[in-house]
């Protein structure tokens, strides 16, 4: 990985050295044993459990004034689950971020564009309802806006509460209750624009 462009197909038996995976409180993760299944993050029945994926060295090479991330992902269910994926300045905390949320309780069943710029996160519903099929999520942080596209269609734009710090990969499945769910990712690309 050079410090400005990263691509991962999740097609091997293990993660590359650049990626760091963490499972906590009963969460599990690994390479899916099926064709084009990619990498999975699973939240098991233990409350407060989940899994996260980020960079191994905690580097933040992606600009808060010009960066983009492509992710091809799917979830295992529509409700009682939560995933946030995109770019953030720290793992686990979202004080500066540009993410999409797959969480039915956040915006009444729609994927959301979620941003924060040294303030509490703000959600903007997209035009795409949450489902369990593969989608190409594209997020772009510009100088004065952030955009979310799903399957090639711009679905949400934000012009306020934008990240004020450089960011790194942030993918986390988590839920405080005992729900069981899984997310798969089979393509990831991040770059500065």
Helices and strands as residue ranges (DSSP letters): E 5-8, E 19-24, E 28-31, E 39-43, E 49-55, E 67-75, E 83-88, E 96-102, E 110-117, E 122-129, E 135-141, E 146-150, E 153-158, E 168-175, E 181-192
